[in-house]
Amino acid sequence: MPFAIDPAVVTEEFESAPLRLTIDLGAIADNWRDLAKRSGSARTAGIVKADAYGLGIEDVGQTLYHAGARDFFVALPTEGATLRPYAPEARIFVLAGIWAGQEQIFFDNDLVPVISSEEQLAFWMSVLSERGEHPCALQVDTGFNRLGLRPEDALALAGDVSRPASFAPVLVMSHLACGDDQASPMSHRQLESFRTVSTAYDGIDASLSASSGIFLGPDYHFDLTRPGIALYGGEALNGVANPMRPVVKAEARILMLRDAKAGETVSYGATQTLARDSRLAVVSAGYADGFLRSNSGAGVPLRQAVQQGGTGFVSGTRVPIAGRVTMDMTIFDVTDLPRDAIRAGDYVELFGDNIALDDVARAAGTIGYEILTSLGLRYERAYLEGEI
Ligand SMILES: *Cc1c(COP(=O)(O)O)cnc(C)c1O
């Protein structure tokens, strides 16, 4: 079925926007194909919960569908309903399961609930007795202690001959707690536990791995892999060079350039004292735009992983954040740039080709996932089509 991808729209609004986000759909498609190759004979889903990690579930969903994804995971049924027109013949799994009052949205949009507790299971059986057969997935908890039936309960269910014929799980799944740490013994323990359960559900698909698990090798792939962050160019593994193509560029405009004297202080709390006469660029992005306050140049007592604050990139140079990030603005120290290199109205890259998303995350003491899902509503967006 042909699906029109919106052409890259670099509008006049985008050209002049105070904050802008460029999302490379071609890079997302490339990353999906790369992960599909790494997944070997397993199929590869697309995880598009939380508005596709803040990047837009419609555009991202359509791109992944076009690239060949036929399995999608969302957190909530409303997200599944938004996705459905863009992924017409795909299976859409809903991780939060199904609750009383949500039957209509599940059946209208042909969504597949992920059943993860005994209560959910009992409710789902009652729904089936009224409506007849409908697919579901079963989640088993193999050590995360988040959602999932205990392995022994999932095994008992597999062997329960009295379960109704309308009960038709199409997938059994679990989730790794430490997949990002290739040295962790936890993944192998979870693998062994999951194997026992998935074997008992012979004949239906099994799925264990998110982005990071794909890199743990074929034992972890089963029938379906579930990458999210790696599709969006983020780091899936700790301490390993990121092989994915970057997807997002965030930029914000310089509202004002100002000169300040040695000994003066910068931003709230006066936490940073200038060591030299300085030139400062006041930029139109702050913590309301996901440019987290913990990224500040100074005065963040809770930040432990990285002592210095974040940076921006402008005129070919990395420039440090001076003082605290505020709600709508961040101040960068541009003293080291030639005076005529930048002007008010220019854009500073917050992350993108020159500053990795995960470098911003580390400076802010968090992970790329949190940066992306905190971007907020103020960025003007352009979607680049590229090679999809
Ligand atoms: C979010 C999520 C994923 C995707 O995780 P990434 O680390 O972003 O690849 C896969 N499976 C489940 C159950 C999830 O909650």
The ligand as an SDF file (V2000), in Angstrom:
LIG
                    3D

 15 15  0  0  0  0  0  0  0  0999 V2000
   10.5630    1.2810   26.2020 C   0  0  0  0  0  0  0  0  0  0  0  0
   10.5870   -0.1920   25.9930 C   0  0  0  0  0  0  0  0  0  0  0  0
   11.3220   -0.7550   24.9320 C   0  0  0  0  0  0  0  0  0  0  0  0
   12.2900    0.0470   24.1010 C   0  0  0  0  0  0  0  0  0  0  0  0
   13.4340    0.3110   24.8820 O   0  0  0  0  0  0  0  0  0  0  0  0
   14.7430    1.0350   24.3050 P   0  0  0  0  0  0  0  0  0  0  0  0
   15.7320    0.9240   25.3990 O   0  0  0  0  0  0  0  0  0  0  0  0
   14.3450    2.4500   24.0300 O   0  0  0  0  0  0  0  0  0  0  0  0
   15.1290    0.3280   23.0590 O   0  0  0  0  0  0  0  0  0  0  0  0
   11.1780   -2.1140   24.6860 C   0  0  0  0  0  0  0  0  0  0  0  0
   10.3750   -2.8830   25.4680 N   0  0  0  0  0  0  0  0  0  0  0  0
    9.6910   -2.3840   26.5130 C   0  0  0  0  0  0  0  0  0  0  0  0
    8.8530   -3.2860   27.3460 C   0  0  0  0  0  0  0  0  0  0  0  0
    9.7880   -1.0290   26.8240 C   0  0  0  0  0  0  0  0  0  0  0  0
    9.1380   -0.5380   27.8920 O   0  0  0  0  0  0  0  0  0  0  0  0
  1  2  1  0
  2  3  1  0
  2 14  2  0
  3  4  1  0
  3 10  2  0
  4  5  1  0
  5  6  1  0
  6  7  2  0
  6  8  1  0
  6  9  1  0
 10 11  1  0
 11 12  2  0
 12 13  1  0
 12 14  1  0
 14 15  1  0
M  END
$$$$
